[in-house]
Amino acid sequence: MRNLLAFDIGASNGRAILGQFDGERISMRELHRFENHYVELNGVCYWDLPYIYNQLKQGFLAFRRADIAGMTIGTNGRR
């Protein structure tokens, strides 16, 4: 069984997803979900990177295994 960990970070929320491949089939399971908050500075909105970093760590903790064959992070910050 190959374990693949994916993080999907969108404009309003993010999540950690575990994909597992057994040689024939792929299954997916959500491990962690979080809201994506914006921080406004001088009239410009930014992602709260320290918060997102902490949420990524929570996603790794939800996996709690060392046998990750691959990991990816995808983002879409458009509003």
C-alpha positions in Angstrom: 0.0 0.0 0.0 1.4 3.4 -1.0 0.3 6.4 1.1 0.1 9.8 -0.5 -0.6 13.0 1.5 -2.1 16.0 -0.3 -2.8 19.4 1.1 -5.4 21.5 -0.8 -5.4 25.2 0.3 -8.2 27.3 -1.2 -9.4 30.8 -0.7 -11.8 29.9 2.1 -10.5 26.6 3.6 -7.9 24.0 3.4 -7.7 20.2 4.0 -5.3 17.3 4.3 -6.2 14.3 2.3 -4.7 10.8 2.5 -4.6 8.9 -0.8 -3.9 5.2 -0.7 -2.9 3.1 -3.7 -3.0 -0.7 -3.4 -1.7 -1.5 -6.9 -5.1 -1.4 -8.5 -7.3 1.1 -6.7 -6.9 4.6 -5.3 -8.9 5.6 -2.2 -9.0 9.0 -0.5 -9.9 10.1 3.0 -10.0 13.6 4.5 -7.8 13.8 7.5 -8.0 17.4 8.5 -10.0 20.5 7.5 -9.5 24.1 8.4 -10.8 27.6 7.6 -8.4 29.9 5.7 -8.3 33.3 7.3 -7.1 36.4 5.7 -5.1 39.1 7.4 -5.6 42.7 6.2 -2.6 45.1 6.2 -2.8 48.5 4.6 -5.9 47.6 2.7 -4.5 44.5 1.2 -5.5 40.9 2.2 -2.9 38.3 2.8 -3.0 34.7 3.8 -2.2 34.1 7.5 0.9 32.0 6.8 1.8 31.2 10.4 -1.7 29.9 10.9 -1.6 27.8 7.7 1.8 26.4 8.6 0.3 25.2 11.9 -2.7 23.6 10.1 -0.3 21.8 7.8 1.5 20.4 10.9 -1.9 19.3 12.2 -2.5 17.4 8.9 0.7 15.6 9.3 -0.2 14.7 12.9 -3.5 13.4 11.8 -1.7 11.0 9.5 0.6 9.7 12.3 2.7 7.4 10.1 6.2 7.5 8.6 5.5 5.6 5.4 4.5 8.5 3.1 5.5 7.7 -0.6 4.7 11.3 -1.7 3.3 14.6 -0.6 2.0 17.7 -2.4 0.5 21.1 -1.6 -1.9 22.8 -4.0 -3.3 26.3 -3.6 -5.9 28.6 -5.1 -6.0 31.9 -3.4 -8.4 33.7 -5.7 -11.5 35.2 -4.4 
